[in-house]
Amino acid sequence: MNISELARRLRVNAEDLRTRLPELGFDVGGKAIKIEDSLAGRIIRAWREYEDRQKQKAAYEKITRKDEMGNVVKDKRVDIPSVLTVRDFATLLNVPLNIVITELMKNGIMASLNQRIDFDTAAIVAGELGFEATEISMEQKVELDKAKRMADKMLLEKKEDRQVRPPIVVVMGHVDHGKTKLLDAIRKTNVMGGEAGGITQHIGAYQADVKGKKITFIDTPGHEAFTAMRSRGAKVADIAILVVAATEGVMPQTVEALKIAKEAGIPILVALNKTDLPESNPEKTKQELAQYDLLSEEWGGKTIFVEISAKFGKNIDQLLENVLLMAEMNEENLRANPTGEFFGSVIESHVDKGAGPVATILVRNGTLRLHDYIVIDGVLYGRIKTMRNHLGVDQEESLPAQPVEVCGLKIAPKVGDILEVTDDPKKAKRNKVYRMQQDETFIKQKSGDAGEAAVEGVTKLNIILRTDVLGSQEAIFESLKKFESDKVKIEVVSKGLGAVTESDVLSAEATGAVVFGFNVLPSLSASRLARDKKVDVKIYKIIYELLDEVKKRLRSLIKPTTVRKDLGKMEVLAIFKKAADYEVVGGRVNKGKVEPGAKVAVLRGNEFITSGKITELQIGKQAVKDAVHSQECGVKFVGQPLIEVGDVLDVYKEEEKYLNI
């Protein structure tokens, strides 16, 4: 890669880049013109870390700023996991460790740098240091890091290889304002186009042809999929169409939708629907939206407004032309390399009785081909057996921004998962068990084996959830996630906005689910049916009361579990004896400690080899209770005798624990 191209991607002058590279630990020479792509990737990551440090440094300079009342002004938001070490907490805030420890001591907490603290404690300290804390799960943190890695990969794609791809559009808005009718109108006019049989199936997304150019629409119910993917760090859509009924104006979900789009950093095009009705008032709706910084072009703003009637197809072509115009204005960011490394996003996922797990995948970069092996975070999910486009036509490959429905996966992925392709499926399978064990949140069933067996033994609580607005639904979902363990899972059979219906009751009867309603009521017919079918329908107006009922039901399902506790790591320096089912080895403890009776995962590089147990531990010729950091010792390892010199023994214990919800 040329230095000038690298500088352009980093948005910095080429000479400034050459000057700063030595400060970041890269010596490419003052007159270098071209560098290797691998080195360019390391420079991009280092540069981003440098910029993050500079931003955090600027924020830290303001953390003690106080207002006139003497209160600390919170200038920066920070996402904090539910549990983390003091050292990681200081790194996250980019605040000196001694300051964090001092603040903890002021709050009566004597914590060492490696001690773990919970979110509530971290939030208090963060607030005193000028930060506004938001709790995220470890899963979210991993996904955000993964999304950043995907962005780095995109930066590495050569400019000449990146081609313009179709824009990806998500349609959002309040319930009953015409989202579905608009999508149907676009599909009918621009997708079917005389195709025999038309669309044979719903796959969660489709492409429309407008004046010889393609537009990809994410066709999912409500905002759920878009929100889920955005919260997992993926930039799902390029443009948002906000549908607002000119008869009703701005409603609660309208506000939620535009906030979601703004937080995702994508431009908004407003479609004023139902303008064919006599009671419509487009001007009043524009005034209401102006309060949320959506000012129409005719009023001197930058937001495009199009008055439509989805029911009668009025101005649909004008709406799509404006989508293409917005895409052209943002063309530089709508590029991907069809021949580059593949990764894509899951926008819909379900289990079909006949076909098994089925997923709709939106290609982000590269090309997805039939028979490719799919991995998510290094774990093999299966091999693509069939691939169909939005018209139900089988195809051999899928290009960037093209949605396809695939079959052949062993497990249904989550909405928002980032998929990659592997050429070595055996290695992906081999690492699966150890990846799960290594996760801090991994808790396996006492009687089950690690890996897939634990998943098979899960007890599920099936629920059906109906709420008044999407915000309530998301808040309840986030709270429910915290109740789950791998002994008990909460399975959301169905969800939606509005009153509990007869369909909800019938679904609950078929799946043994409990129907929960928040700020909604069941219809009269649904109440009668629930009584006849003996289905539990619980209605609440306070979220915590709903969550307490879920806790109560979960407690009856939970049994004692065993939890992994990491002890230490030991490097193997010598092999003393090998037998059929055990091995005697010597080594040095590099981290923590080693104890007899502990379990062991044998690692060779980053690859998991086998597992077993330490039955004896000696230093010299004397049996000891433990060996600590930097000590040399000998151990008897019971298990497959596959250990070699240079391997690392990851030592841990499993403790029985009753989980509290």
C-alpha positions in Angstrom: 0.0 0.0 0.0 1.2 3.5 -0.8 1.9 5.9 2.1 -0.3 8.5 0.4 -3.2 6.0 0.2 -2.7 5.1 3.9 -2.6 8.8 4.8 -5.9 9.4 2.9 -7.6 6.5 4.8 -6.4 7.9 8.1 -7.4 11.5 7.0 -4.0 13.0 7.7 -1.3 14.6 5.6 1.3 12.1 4.3 4.2 14.1 5.7 2.5 14.3 9.2 2.0 10.6 9.0 5.7 9.9 8.3 6.6 12.2 11.2 4.4 10.5 13.7 5.0 6.9 12.8 8.3 6.7 14.8 6.3 7.9 17.9 4.0 5.0 17.4 6.8 2.5 17.1 7.0 2.2 13.3 10.2 3.1 11.4 9.4 3.0 7.7 11.9 5.6 6.7 11.5 9.3 5.9 11.3 8.7 2.1 9.3 5.5 2.0 6.6 5.4 -0.7 5.1 1.9 -0.3 4.7 -0.5 2.6 3.3 -4.0 3.0 -0.5 -4.4 3.6 0.1 -6.3 6.9 2.2 -3.4 8.2 -0.5 -1.0 7.0 -3.0 -2.9 9.0 -0.9 -2.6 12.2 -0.4 1.1 11.6 -4.2 1.7 11.2 -4.9 -0.1 14.5 -2.1 1.8 16.3 -3.3 5.1 14.8 -6.8 4.5 16.0 -5.6 3.6 19.5 -3.5 6.8 19.4 -6.5 8.9 18.4 -8.6 7.2 21.1 -5.9 8.0 23.7 -5.8 11.7 22.6 -9.6 12.0 22.8 -9.7 10.3 26.2 -6.8 12.5 27.4 -8.8 15.6 26.4 -11.8 14.2 28.2 -9.7 13.4 31.3 -8.5 17.0 31.4 -12.1 18.0 32.1 -13.1 15.3 34.5 -12.7 17.4 37.6 -14.5 20.4 36.1 -17.3 21.5 38.4 -20.4 23.7 38.0 -21.3 26.7 40.1 -22.9 24.4 42.7 -19.6 22.5 43.1 -20.9 19.3 41.4 -18.7 17.4 38.9 -19.8 18.0 35.3 -20.2 14.7 33.4 -18.7 15.4 30.0 -18.2 11.9 28.6 -20.2 8.7 28.3 -18.5 5.3 28.9 -19.8 1.8 28.4 -18.9 -0.5 31.4 -19.3 -4.3 31.6 -21.2 -5.8 34.5 -17.9 -7.0 36.0 -14.4 -5.9 35.4 -11.0 -5.6 37.2 -9.8 -2.3 38.6 -6.9 -2.2 36.1 -9.3 -2.7 33.2 -11.6 0.0 34.6 -8.8 2.5 34.8 -7.8 1.6 31.2 -11.4 2.0 30.0 -11.5 5.5 31.5 -8.0 6.3 30.5 -7.4 7.6 34.1 -4.2 6.8 36.1 -4.7 3.7 38.2 -3.8 5.4 41.5 -6.6 7.9 41.0 -9.1 5.1 40.5 -7.9 3.3 43.6 -8.0 6.5 45.6 -11.7 7.1 44.5 -12.5 3.5 45.5 -11.0 4.0 48.9 -13.0 7.2 49.4 -16.1 5.0 48.9 -14.9 2.5 51.5 -13.6 -0.1 49.0 -10.1 -1.4 49.4 -9.4 -3.0 46.0 -6.2 -4.2 44.4 -5.5 -3.6 40.7 -6.5 -7.2 39.8 -9.6 -7.3 42.0 -13.0 -7.3 40.3 -15.7 -4.7 40.9 -19.3 -4.7 39.7 -21.0 -2.1 37.5 -22.7 -0.3 40.4 -19.4 0.4 42.1 -17.7 1.4 38.8 -20.6 3.7 37.9 -20.3 5.6 41.2 -16.5 6.1 40.7 -17.0 7.0 37.1 -19.6 9.6 38.0 -17.2 11.2 40.5 -14.5 11.4 37.8 -16.8 13.1 35.3 -18.2 10.2 33.3 -21.7 9.1 32.6 -21.7 5.3 32.9 -23.8 2.9 30.9 -23.9 -0.9 31.6 -23.2 -3.3 28.7 -22.9 -7.0 28.7 -19.6 -8.8 28.0 -21.3 -10.1 24.8 -21.9 -6.6 23.7 -18.4 -5.6 24.4 -17.0 -8.5 22.4 -19.4 -7.7 19.5 -18.3 -4.0 19.5 -14.6 -5.1 19.4 -15.5 -7.5 16.6 -17.3 -4.7 14.6 -14.2 -2.5 15.0 -12.1 -5.3 13.6 -14.4 -5.6 10.6 -14.0 -1.8 10.0 -10.2 -2.2 10.1 -10.5 -5.0 7.5 -12.5 -2.7 5.2 -9.8 0.0 5.5 -7.2 -2.5 4.3 -9.1 -3.2 1.0 -7.3 -1.4 -1.8 -9.1 1.6 -3.2 -8.9 0.3 -6.8 -10.6 -3.0 -5.8 -13.5 -1.4 -4.0 -16.6 -1.0 -6.1 -19.8 0.9 -5.6 -22.5 -1.3 -4.0 -26.3 -0.8 -3.6 -27.4 1.4 -0.7 -29.0 -0.5 2.2 -32.2 1.1 3.4 -34.2 0.5 6.6 -37.8 1.6 6.9 -38.8 2.8 10.3 -41.8 4.6 12.0 -44.7 4.3 14.4 -47.0 1.3 14.3 -49.8 1.6 11.7 -48.2 4.6 10.0 -47.7 2.6 6.8 -44.3 0.9 6.9 -45.6 -2.4 5.6 -47.8 -0.8 2.9 -44.8 1.3 1.7 -42.6 -1.8 1.5 -45.4 -3.7 -0.3 -45.8 -0.8 -2.8 -42.0 -0.7 -3.5 -41.9 -4.5 -3.9 -44.9 -4.7 -6.2 -43.7 -1.9 -8.5 -40.0 -2.4 -8.5 -39.2 -6.0 -7.5 -41.6 -8.4 -9.2 -41.3 -6.7 -12.6 -43.3 -9.4 -14.4 -41.4 -12.3 -12.8 -43.4 -15.5 -13.2 -44.8 -16.4 -9.8 -43.4 -13.2 -8.2 -41.9 -13.5 -4.8 -42.2 -17.0 -3.5 -41.0 -16.4 0.1 -40.3 -13.7 2.7 -36.6 -13.6 3.5 -36.4 -10.5 5.6 -34.8 -8.3 2.9 -35.1 -7.7 -0.8 -33.7 -5.6 -3.7 -35.6 -3.1 -5.8 -34.5 -2.0 -9.3 -34.8 1.8 -9.8 -33.7 3.2 -13.2 -31.2 0.4 -13.6 -29.8 0.7 -10.1 -30.4 -1.6 -7.1 -31.6 -0.6 -3.6 -31.5 -3.1 -0.8 -34.4 -2.9 1.7 -34.3 -4.5 5.1 -37.8 -5.8 5.5 -38.1 -6.8 9.1 -41.0 -6.3 11.5 -40.7 -3.0 13.4 -37.3 -1.8 14.5 -36.2 -4.9 16.3 -33.6 -6.3 13.9 -32.1 -2.9 13.1 -31.8 -2.1 16.8 -30.3 -5.4 17.7 -27.7 -5.2 15.0 -26.9 -1.6 15.9 -26.4 -2.5 19.6 -23.9 -5.2 18.5 -21.7 -2.6 16.8 -22.8 -3.2 13.2 -23.5 -0.3 10.8 -26.5 -2.1 9.3 -28.1 0.5 7.0 -26.9 3.4 5.0 -30.2 5.3 4.8 -33.3 5.4 7.0 -36.7 6.1 5.6 -38.8 7.5 8.5 -42.5 6.9 7.7 -44.8 9.4 9.5 -48.6 9.5 8.9 -49.6 13.0 8.0 -52.9 12.3 9.7 -51.4 11.7 13.2 -48.1 13.4 13.1 -45.2 12.5 15.5 -45.9 9.6 17.8 -43.8 7.9 20.5 -42.3 5.3 18.2 -41.6 8.0 15.6 -39.3 9.7 18.1 -37.7 6.4 19.1 -37.0 5.6 15.4 -35.4 8.9 14.6 -33.2 8.6 17.7 -32.1 5.2 16.7 -31.2 6.4 13.2 -29.3 9.4 14.6 -27.3 7.3 17.0 -26.4 5.0 14.2 -25.1 8.0 12.3 -27.2 7.5 9.1 -29.1 10.1 7.1 -32.9 10.2 7.4 -35.4 10.6 4.6 -39.0 11.4 5.8 -41.9 9.9 4.0 -45.1 11.7 4.9 -47.7 9.0 4.3 -51.5 9.0 4.1 -51.5 12.4 2.3 -54.5 11.2 0.2 -56.8 11.4 3.3 -58.7 14.7 3.9 -57.6 14.9 7.5 -53.9 14.8 6.6 -51.8 17.8 7.6 -48.3 17.6 6.2 -47.3 21.1 7.3 -48.2 20.4 10.9 -46.2 17.2 10.8 -43.2 19.0 9.4 -43.4 21.5 12.3 -43.5 18.7 14.8 -40.5 17.0 13.2 -38.6 20.3 13.2 -38.5 20.1 17.0 -36.3 17.0 16.6 -33.8 18.6 14.2 -35.5 17.3 11.1 -36.0 20.5 9.1 -37.3 20.2 5.5 -35.3 21.6 2.6 -38.1 24.1 1.7 -37.8 25.5 5.2 -34.0 25.9 4.9 -33.0 22.5 6.4 -31.2 19.5 5.0 -33.8 16.8 5.4 -35.7 15.5 2.3 -39.5 15.2 2.8 -41.6 13.3 0.3 -45.4 13.3 0.5 -46.7 9.8 -0.4 -49.6 7.5 -0.3 -48.4 4.0 0.1 -52.0 2.7 -0.3 -52.3 4.2 -3.8 -48.7 4.2 -4.8 -48.5 8.0 -5.0 -44.9 9.5 -5.3 -43.2 6.1 -4.6 -40.9 6.6 -7.6 -40.0 10.1 -6.3 -39.2 8.6 -2.9 -36.9 6.0 -4.5 -35.2 8.6 -6.7 -34.4 10.6 -3.6 -32.9 7.5 -2.0 -30.6 7.1 -5.0 -29.7 10.8 -4.8 -28.7 10.4 -1.1 -26.7 7.3 -2.0 -24.8 9.2 -4.7 -24.0 12.0 -2.3 -22.5 9.3 0.1 -21.0 7.1 -2.7 -17.5 7.1 -1.2 -18.8 5.2 1.9 -20.9 2.8 -0.2 -18.1 0.7 -1.5 -17.0 -2.9 -1.0 -14.6 -5.4 -2.6 -16.4 -8.4 -4.2 -13.1 -10.3 -4.4 -12.0 -9.4 -0.9 -12.4 -11.2 2.4 -16.0 -12.1 3.1 -18.0 -11.0 6.1 -21.7 -10.4 6.4 -24.5 -9.7 8.9 -27.5 -11.8 10.0 -30.7 -9.8 9.6 -33.2 -12.6 10.2 -33.0 -16.1 11.7 -35.4 -18.8 12.5 -35.7 -22.6 12.7 -37.8 -24.2 10.0 -39.4 -27.6 10.8 -38.3 -29.0 7.4 -35.1 -27.1 6.6 -33.7 -26.6 10.1 -31.9 -23.4 11.0 -32.5 -20.8 8.3 -30.8 -17.3 8.2 -31.0 -14.3 6.0 -27.5 -12.9 5.4 -26.6 -9.5 4.1 -23.2 -9.5 2.4 -21.0 -6.6 3.6 -17.8 -7.4 1.8 -16.4 -10.2 -0.4 -18.6 -12.8 -2.0 -20.5 -15.6 -0.3 -20.5 -18.9 -2.3 -22.5 -22.1 -2.1 -20.8 -24.8 0.1 -18.7 -22.1 2.0 -18.1 -23.0 5.7 -19.5 -20.3 8.0 -18.0 -19.3 11.3 -19.0 -16.7 13.9 -16.3 -15.6 16.2 -14.2 -18.6 15.2 -16.9 -21.1 16.0 -18.2 -23.3 13.0 -21.9 -22.8 12.4 -22.2 -25.1 9.3 -21.8 -25.3 5.6 -24.1 -23.5 3.1 -26.2 -26.1 1.3 -28.7 -23.9 -0.4 -28.7 -20.2 -1.2 -31.8 -18.3 -2.5 -32.3 -14.6 -3.4 -35.3 -12.5 -2.5 -37.2 -14.0 -5.5 -36.7 -17.5 -4.2 -34.3 -18.3 -7.0 -31.3 -20.6 -6.2 -27.9 -19.0 -6.8 -24.3 -20.0 -6.6 -22.9 -16.7 -5.0 -24.0 -13.5 -3.4 -22.3 -10.1 -3.9 -22.0 -7.1 -1.5 -25.3 -5.6 -0.2 -27.2 -8.6 -1.6 -29.5 -10.4 0.8 -29.8 -14.2 0.6 -31.5 -16.9 2.6 -29.2 -19.8 3.4 -29.8 -23.3 4.8 -27.2 -25.8 6.1 -26.3 -24.2 9.4 -26.3 -26.4 12.5 -27.3 -23.6 14.9 -29.6 -20.6 14.2 -27.4 -17.5 14.6 -28.5 -14.4 16.4 -29.8 -11.3 14.6 -26.8 -9.0 14.2 -24.1 -11.8 14.3 -21.1 -11.1 12.0 -20.3 -14.1 9.8 -17.0 -15.0 8.2 -15.8 -17.9 6.0 -13.1 -20.4 6.9 -11.0 -22.7 4.8 -10.2 -24.8 7.8 -13.5 -26.1 9.4 -11.7 -28.7 11.5 -9.7 -26.0 13.3 -12.9 -24.0 14.0 -14.6 -27.1 15.5 -11.6 -27.9 17.6 -11.5 -24.5 19.3 -15.2 -24.5 20.0 -15.2 -26.1 23.5 -12.3 -24.2 24.8 -13.7 -20.8 23.6 -16.8 -21.5 25.6 -14.9 -22.6 28.7 -12.7 -19.6 28.6 -15.6 -17.1 28.6 -16.0 -15.5 32.0 -19.8 -16.0 31.8 -19.5 -19.7 30.9 -21.3 -21.9 33.5 -21.8 -25.5 32.6 -24.2 -28.0 33.9 -22.7 -30.2 36.6 -23.8 -33.4 35.0 -23.1 -32.3 31.4 -20.0 -32.3 29.3 -18.4 -29.1 28.1 -19.6 -27.6 24.8 -22.6 -28.8 22.9 -23.9 -31.2 25.6 -24.4 -28.3 28.0 -26.5 -26.5 25.4 -28.7 -29.5 24.8 -29.5 -29.8 28.5 -30.9 -26.2 28.8 -34.2 -25.7 30.5 -36.2 -23.0 28.8 -38.9 -20.6 30.1 -41.0 -19.7 27.1 -42.6 -16.3 27.1 -44.7 -14.1 24.7 -44.2 -10.4 25.2 -46.5 -7.6 24.2 -45.7 -4.0 25.0 -47.0 -0.5 24.3 -43.8 1.0 22.7 -40.5 -0.4 21.5 -38.5 1.4 24.2 -40.3 -0.7 26.9 -39.8 -3.8 24.9 -36.0 -3.3 24.6 -35.7 -2.4 28.3 -37.5 -5.6 29.3 -35.3 -7.7 26.9 -32.1 -6.2 28.2 -33.2 -7.0 31.8 -34.3 -10.5 30.9 -30.8 -11.3 29.4 -29.3 -10.7 32.8 -31.4 -13.5 34.3 -30.2 -16.2 31.9 -27.6 -18.8 32.6 -26.7 -21.8 30.6 -29.0 -23.8 32.9 -32.0 -21.7 32.2 -32.8 -19.7 29.0 -35.6 -17.4 28.3 -37.1 -18.2 24.9 -39.1 -15.4 23.4 -41.7 -17.3 21.4 -43.1 -14.1 19.9 -43.1 -10.4 20.6 -45.0 -7.4 19.4 -46.6 -4.0 20.1 -50.2 -3.5 21.1 -52.9 -5.6 22.7 -52.6 -9.3 23.5 -54.4 -11.2 20.7 -56.0 -14.6 20.3 -53.0 -15.6 18.2 -50.7 -14.9 21.2 -52.9 -17.2 23.4 -52.9 -20.0 20.8 -49.1 -19.7 20.5 -48.7 -19.8 24.2 -50.9 -23.0 24.4 -48.8 -24.7 21.7 -45.4 -23.8 23.3 -46.3 -23.8 27.0 -45.4 -20.1 27.2 -46.6 -17.4 29.6 -48.0 -14.3 28.0 -46.6 -11.1 29.5 -48.2 -7.7 28.7 -46.7 -4.3 29.6 -49.0 -1.3 29.5 -51.4 -3.2 27.2 -54.6 -5.2 27.8 -55.8 -8.4 26.2 -58.7 -8.2 23.8 -62.0 -9.5 25.1 -61.8 -12.5 22.8 -58.2 -13.2 23.9 -59.2 -13.1 27.6 -62.0 -15.6 27.0 -59.7 -17.9 25.0 -57.0 -17.7 27.6 -59.5 -18.8 30.3 -60.7 -21.7 28.2 -57.2 -22.8 27.2 -55.9 -22.3 30.8 -53.1 -20.0 29.5 -51.4 -17.6 31.9 -51.7 -14.0 30.8 -49.9 -11.6 33.1 -50.4 -7.8 32.6 -48.2 -5.2 34.3 -47.8 -1.4 34.4 -44.4 -1.5 36.3 -41.4 -3.2 34.7 -40.0 -4.4 38.0 -43.2 -6.3 38.9 -43.0 -8.1 35.5 -39.4 -8.9 36.1 -40.1 -10.2 39.6 -42.7 -12.6 38.2 -40.1 -13.9 35.6 -37.5 -14.3 38.4 -40.0 -16.3 40.4 -40.7 -18.7 37.6 -37.0 -19.1 36.8 -36.0 -19.9 40.3 -38.2 -23.0 40.2 -36.1 -24.2 37.1 -32.6 -23.6 38.4 -30.5 -26.4 39.9 -26.9 -26.2 41.4 -24.2 -25.4 38.8 -20.5 -25.6 38.7 -18.5 -22.5 37.9 -15.0 -22.3 36.4 -12.4 -20.5 38.5 -9.0 -19.8 36.8 -6.0 -20.6 38.9 -2.9 -20.1 36.7 -0.8 -21.2 33.7 2.3 -23.4 33.5 4.8 -23.7 30.7 6.0 -27.3 30.0 9.8 -27.5 30.0 10.4 -31.3 30.2 8.6 -34.6 29.7 9.6 -37.2 32.4 7.2 -40.1 31.7 4.4 -41.1 29.3 1.8 -43.9 29.9 -1.4 -44.9 28.3 -3.6 -42.6 30.3 -1.2 -40.2 32.1 1.9 -38.1 31.7 4.5 -36.7 34.1 5.8 -33.3 33.1 7.9 -30.5 34.5 7.6 -26.8 34.0 7.5 -23.3 35.3 4.4 -21.5 36.6 4.1 -18.3 34.6 0.8 -17.0 36.1 -1.2 -17.5 39.3 -0.7 -20.9 40.8 -1.0 -24.7 40.2 -2.7 -27.1 42.7 -3.3 -30.8 42.8 -6.8 -31.8 42.0 -7.2 -28.9 39.5 -8.4 -29.4 35.9 -6.2 -28.6 32.9 -6.7 -27.4 29.3 -3.6 -28.1 27.2 -2.8 -25.2 24.8 -0.4 -25.2 21.9 -0.1 -21.7 20.7 -3.8 -20.6 20.4 -5.0 -24.1 19.7 -6.8 -26.3 22.3 -5.2 -29.8 22.3 -6.8 -31.8 25.1 -8.0 -31.6 28.7 -7.3 -33.6 31.9 -6.5 -33.3 35.6 -3.5 -32.8 37.9 -3.4 -35.6 40.5 0.1 -35.0 42.0 2.3 -31.9 42.4 5.9 -31.9 43.5 8.7 -29.3 43.9 12.0 -31.2 43.9 11.0 -34.5 45.3 8.6 -33.2 47.9 4.8 -33.2 47.4 3.3 -29.7 47.9 -0.1 -28.1 48.1 0.6 -25.6 45.4 3.3 -24.0 43.2 3.1 -20.2 42.6 4.4 -17.8 40.0 8.0 -18.3 38.8 8.4 -21.6 40.7 9.4 -24.8 38.8 7.5 -28.0 39.6 6.5 -31.4 38.4 2.9 -32.6 37.9 1.2 -35.9 37.1 -1.4 -35.2 34.3 -4.2 -37.7 34.0 -5.7 -37.7 30.5 -4.6 -38.2 26.9 -0.8 -38.1 26.9 -0.5 -35.5 24.1 1.5 -32.9 26.0 4.8 -31.7 24.4 7.6 -29.4 25.5 6.5 -25.7 25.0 2.8 -26.4 25.6 0.9 -24.3 28.2 -1.2 -25.9 30.9 -4.3 -23.7 31.6 -5.2 -24.7 35.2 -8.6 -24.1 36.7 -11.1 -25.4 39.2 -14.9 -26.0 39.0 -16.9 -24.9 42.1 -20.5 -25.8 42.8 -22.7 -22.7 43.1 -26.3 -21.9 43.4 -27.2 -19.0 41.1 -29.2 -16.2 42.5 -31.5 -14.3 40.1 
